[in-house]
Amino acid sequence: MNWFTNGSWKTTSAGLLTIIGGLTKFVFACKAGNVTEDSVMATFVVIVAGLGLIFARDNDKSSEQVQASKSVNKTVETETPKP
């Protein structure tokens, strides 16, 4: 649950609601007997979009604040250009 507590509640909740809404629509399509390739692909796209929102970084936080670029900065600083 570390991703939930360190992430932003805004993007995490939007991602969870997106996934729940897509799955709910798919369940209703199954109950009605209208499962098509389009409904399966739409559900897949909604799940991927929801996961993207869950793991996204908000615009008001820098990479240093969320410690996303520490390993990148170390490799850049230690490498020296060769003539």
GUBARO-574334 format. One line per field, with one value per atom (N, C-alpha, C, O, CB): residue in one letter; x, y, z; residue number from 0. Coordinates in steps of 0.1 Angstrom, whole numbers, plus 5000, padded with zeros to 4 digits. Glycine has a CB too. Layout:
<recs>
res c(a/...)
u c(X/...)
v c(Y/...)
w c(Z/...)
n c(NUM/...)
</recs>
This chain:
<recs>
res c(m/m/m/m/m/n/n/n/n/n/w/w/w/w/w/f/f/f/f/f/t/t/t/t/t/n/n/n/n/n/g/g/g/g/g/s/s/s/s/s/w/w/w/w/w/k/k/k/k/k/t/t/t/t/t/t/t/t/t/t/s/s/s/s/s/a/a/a/a/a/g/g/g/g/g/l/l/l/l/l/l/l/l/l/l/t/t/t/t/t/i/i/i/i/i/i/i/i/i/i/g/g/g/g/g/g/g/g/g/g/l/l/l/l/l/t/t/t/t/t/k/k/k/k/k/f/f/f/f/f/v/v/v/v/v/f/f/f/f/f/a/a/a/a/a/c/c/c/c/c/k/k/k/k/k/a/a/a/a/a/g/g/g/g/g/n/n/n/n/n/v/v/v/v/v/t/t/t/t/t/e/e/e/e/e/d/d/d/d/d/s/s/s/s/s/v/v/v/v/v/m/m/m/m/m/a/a/a/a/a/t/t/t/t/t/f/f/f/f/f/v/v/v/v/v/v/v/v/v/v/i/i/i/i/i/v/v/v/v/v/a/a/a/a/a/g/g/g/g/g/l/l/l/l/l/g/g/g/g/g/l/l/l/l/l/i/i/i/i/i/f/f/f/f/f/a/a/a/a/a/r/r/r/r/r/d/d/d/d/d/n/n/n/n/n/d/d/d/d/d/k/k/k/k/k/s/s/s/s/s/s/s/s/s/s/e/e/e/e/e/q/q/q/q/q/v/v/v/v/v/q/q/q/q/q/a/a/a/a/a/s/s/s/s/s/k/k/k/k/k/s/s/s/s/s/v/v/v/v/v/n/n/n/n/n/k/k/k/k/k/t/t/t/t/t/v/v/v/v/v/e/e/e/e/e/t/t/t/t/t/e/e/e/e/e/t/t/t/t/t/p/p/p/p/p/k/k/k/k/k/p/p/p/p/p)
u c(5008/5000/5009/5003/4991/5021/5030/5027/5028/5045/5023/5019/5007/5005/5016/4998/4986/4989/4983/4975/4997/5000/5010/5009/5006/5019/5028/5023/5028/5041/5013/5007/4997/4994/5000/4992/4983/4969/4965/4983/4961/4947/4939/4929/4941/4942/4934/4936/4926/4938/4948/4950/4947/4942/4964/4950/4947/4932/4927/4953/4924/4909/4903/4894/4903/4909/4904/4907/4898/4910/4918/4922/4913/4908/4936/4911/4902/4888/4881/4902/4883/4869/4868/4858/4865/4878/4878/4878/4870/4891/4886/4886/4872/4867/4897/4867/4855/4843/4835/4851/4843/4833/4833/4823/4834/4845/4847/4843/4836/4861/4847/4843/4828/4822/4851/4822/4807/4800/4790/4803/4805/4798/4800/4791/4805/4811/4814/4805/4800/4829/4803/4794/4780/4773/4795/4775/4762/4761/4750/4758/4771/4771/4770/4763/4783/4777/4776/4763/4757/4787/4756/4743/4733/4723/4739/4735/4725/4728/4720/4725/4740/4743/4749/4748/4731/4754/4759/4774/4780/4753/4781/4796/4801/4799/4801/4807/4813/4828/4833/4806/4834/4849/4851/4861/4855/4842/4843/4842/4849/4832/4833/4831/4843/4847/4819/4849/4861/4873/4880/4865/4875/4886/4884/4893/4887/4872/4869/4872/4878/4854/4869/4872/4887/4892/4866/4894/4909/4915/4924/4914/4910/4915/4913/4921/4909/4901/4897/4906/4910/4882/4909/4918/4932/4938/4918/4937/4951/4951/4961/4955/4941/4940/4939/4945/4928/4931/4930/4943/4947/4919/4951/4964/4973/4982/4969/4972/4981/4978/4987/4979/4966/4962/4967/4971/4947/4966/4970/4985/4989/4967/4993/5007/5013/5025/5014/5004/5009/5014/5010/4998/5022/5027/5020/5018/5043/5015/5008/5017/5030/5001/5012/5020/5025/5035/5011/5019/5024/5035/5039/5013/5040/5051/5063/5061/5047/5075/5087/5092/5087/5098/5101/5106/5114/5114/5115/5121/5128/5119/5123/5137/5107/5098/5093/5091/5086/5091/5086/5098/5095/5076/5110/5122/5122/5126/5124/5118/5117/5130/5133/5106/5138/5150/5163/5173/5149/5163/5176/5186/5197/5173/5181/5190/5195/5206/5183/5187/5190/5201/5211/5178/5199/5209/5223/5233/5204/5223/5236/5244/5256/5233/5237/5244/5249/5259/5236/5241/5245/5257/5266/5233/5257/5268/5281/5292/5264/5281/5293/5300/5312/5291/5292/5297/5304/5299/5286/5316/5323/5325/5327/5337/5324/5325/5339/5349/5321/5340/5354/5357/5349/5354/5370/5374/5375/5378/5387)
v c(4988/5000/5013/5024/5000/5011/5023/5032/5045/5018/5027/5035/5044/5055/5027/5039/5046/5058/5069/5037/5055/5066/5076/5088/5059/5073/5083/5090/5101/5076/5085/5091/5102/5105/5081/5109/5120/5114/5105/5131/5118/5113/5116/5109/5118/5127/5132/5122/5118/5146/5119/5110/5096/5088/5112/5092/5078/5076/5065/5075/5085/5083/5084/5076/5094/5092/5093/5079/5074/5104/5074/5061/5050/5041/5057/5049/5039/5040/5030/5039/5052/5054/5051/5045/5069/5053/5050/5034/5029/5055/5027/5013/5007/4998/5007/5012/5007/5010/5001/5014/5022/5025/5016/5011/5039/5013/5005/4990/4984/5005/4985/4972/4970/4960/4967/4981/4980/4980/4972/4993/4988/4988/4974/4969/4998/4968/4954/4944/4935/4950/4945/4935/4937/4927/4938/4949/4951/4946/4941/4966/4947/4941/4926/4920/4946/4920/4906/4901/4891/4901/4908/4905/4906/4898/4913/4916/4918/4909/4908/4932/4902/4893/4901/4896/4885/4913/4921/4922/4932/4935/4911/4911/4910/4900/4900/4921/4921/4924/4926/4931/4923/4926/4941/4944/4924/4949/4963/4966/4974/4971/4959/4960/4955/4961/4954/4944/4939/4948/4951/4925/4953/4963/4976/4981/4966/4981/4993/4991/5000/4997/4979/4976/4975/4980/4963/4969/4969/4983/4986/4960/4991/5005/5013/5020/5012/5011/5018/5013/5022/5016/5001/4995/5001/5005/4980/5001/5007/5022/5027/5004/5029/5043/5046/5055/5050/5038/5039/5036/5043/5029/5026/5023/5034/5038/5010/5040/5052/5063/5070/5056/5065/5076/5073/5082/5078/5060/5056/5059/5063/5042/5055/5056/5070/5071/5045/5079/5092/5101/5100/5099/5110/5120/5133/5137/5122/5141/5153/5164/5163/5157/5174/5185/5194/5201/5193/5194/5203/5197/5203/5207/5185/5179/5177/5172/5165/5180/5178/5164/5156/5188/5160/5146/5144/5133/5144/5155/5154/5151/5144/5166/5157/5156/5141/5136/5165/5135/5121/5111/5099/5119/5116/5108/5099/5087/5099/5104/5096/5096/5087/5101/5107/5108/5107/5111/5121/5101/5100/5091/5094/5094/5079/5070/5076/5074/5057/5084/5090/5101/5102/5096/5109/5119/5114/5119/5128/5102/5096/5092/5094/5085/5086/5081/5092/5091/5071/5103/5114/5122/5126/5124/5123/5130/5122/5129/5133/5109/5101/5099/5097/5088/5101/5099/5112/5123/5095/5110/5122/5120/5109/5124/5131/5129/5125/5130/5142/5117/5112/5120/5122/5097/5124/5132/5124/5129/5139)
w c(5000/5000/5000/5002/5012/4998/4998/4987/4988/4997/4975/4964/4967/4961/4951/4976/4979/4989/4987/4985/4998/5008/5003/5007/5021/4994/4989/4977/4974/4985/4970/4959/4963/4974/4950/4953/4955/4956/4948/4944/4965/4966/4954/4951/4979/4948/4936/4924/4919/4932/4921/4909/4913/4904/4904/4925/4929/4929/4924/4943/4935/4935/4921/4918/4944/4912/4899/4891/4884/4891/4894/4888/4893/4885/4891/4906/4912/4907/4904/4927/4906/4901/4886/4882/4903/4879/4864/4863/4855/4857/4870/4870/4874/4868/4878/4885/4891/4881/4879/4904/4875/4865/4853/4848/4861/4848/4836/4839/4831/4831/4850/4854/4856/4853/4866/4862/4864/4851/4849/4872/4841/4828/4822/4815/4819/4823/4818/4824/4818/4819/4837/4845/4840/4838/4860/4838/4832/4818/4814/4833/4810/4797/4797/4789/4789/4807/4808/4812/4807/4819/4822/4826/4815/4814/4838/4806/4795/4784/4774/4791/4784/4773/4761/4750/4769/4763/4752/4752/4749/4753/4756/4756/4742/4735/4765/4737/4724/4725/4736/4715/4714/4714/4718/4724/4700/4714/4717/4732/4738/4710/4739/4753/4761/4771/4758/4756/4762/4760/4770/4756/4748/4746/4754/4759/4731/4754/4762/4777/4783/4761/4782/4796/4798/4808/4800/4789/4790/4789/4797/4778/4781/4780/4792/4797/4768/4798/4810/4822/4830/4814/4823/4833/4832/4842/4833/4820/4818/4821/4827/4803/4817/4820/4835/4840/4813/4842/4856/4863/4873/4861/4859/4864/4862/4870/4859/4850/4847/4856/4861/4833/4860/4869/4883/4891/4869/4887/4900/4902/4913/4903/4893/4894/4889/4888/4887/4885/4880/4891/4903/4872/4887/4896/4893/4882/4895/4904/4901/4896/4899/4914/4890/4884/4895/4892/4874/4906/4917/4926/4935/4926/4922/4929/4920/4908/4935/4924/4916/4917/4926/4920/4909/4909/4922/4928/4897/4927/4939/4951/4960/4941/4951/4962/4963/4974/4960/4952/4952/4950/4949/4941/4950/4950/4937/4938/4962/4926/4914/4906/4898/4905/4908/4899/4907/4901/4893/4919/4926/4919/4918/4940/4914/4907/4894/4890/4905/4887/4874/4877/4869/4867/4887/4890/4894/4891/4902/4901/4905/4893/4893/4915/4883/4872/4863/4857/4863/4862/4854/4860/4853/4852/4873/4880/4880/4879/4894/4880/4880/4867/4866/4887/4856/4843/4838/4839/4833/4833/4827/4812/4808/4834/4805/4790/4786/4792/4783/4777/4772/4759/4750/4769/4759/4747/4734/4723/4749)
n c(0/0/0/0/0/1/1/1/1/1/2/2/2/2/2/3/3/3/3/3/4/4/4/4/4/5/5/5/5/5/6/6/6/6/6/7/7/7/7/7/8/8/8/8/8/9/9/9/9/9/10/10/10/10/10/11/11/11/11/11/12/12/12/12/12/13/13/13/13/13/14/14/14/14/14/15/15/15/15/15/16/16/16/16/16/17/17/17/17/17/18/18/18/18/18/19/19/19/19/19/20/20/20/20/20/21/21/21/21/21/22/22/22/22/22/23/23/23/23/23/24/24/24/24/24/25/25/25/25/25/26/26/26/26/26/27/27/27/27/27/28/28/28/28/28/29/29/29/29/29/30/30/30/30/30/31/31/31/31/31/32/32/32/32/32/33/33/33/33/33/34/34/34/34/34/35/35/35/35/35/36/36/36/36/36/37/37/37/37/37/38/38/38/38/38/39/39/39/39/39/40/40/40/40/40/41/41/41/41/41/42/42/42/42/42/43/43/43/43/43/44/44/44/44/44/45/45/45/45/45/46/46/46/46/46/47/47/47/47/47/48/48/48/48/48/49/49/49/49/49/50/50/50/50/50/51/51/51/51/51/52/52/52/52/52/53/53/53/53/53/54/54/54/54/54/55/55/55/55/55/56/56/56/56/56/57/57/57/57/57/58/58/58/58/58/59/59/59/59/59/60/60/60/60/60/61/61/61/61/61/62/62/62/62/62/63/63/63/63/63/64/64/64/64/64/65/65/65/65/65/66/66/66/66/66/67/67/67/67/67/68/68/68/68/68/69/69/69/69/69/70/70/70/70/70/71/71/71/71/71/72/72/72/72/72/73/73/73/73/73/74/74/74/74/74/75/75/75/75/75/76/76/76/76/76/77/77/77/77/77/78/78/78/78/78/79/79/79/79/79/80/80/80/80/80/81/81/81/81/81/82/82/82/82/82)
</recs>
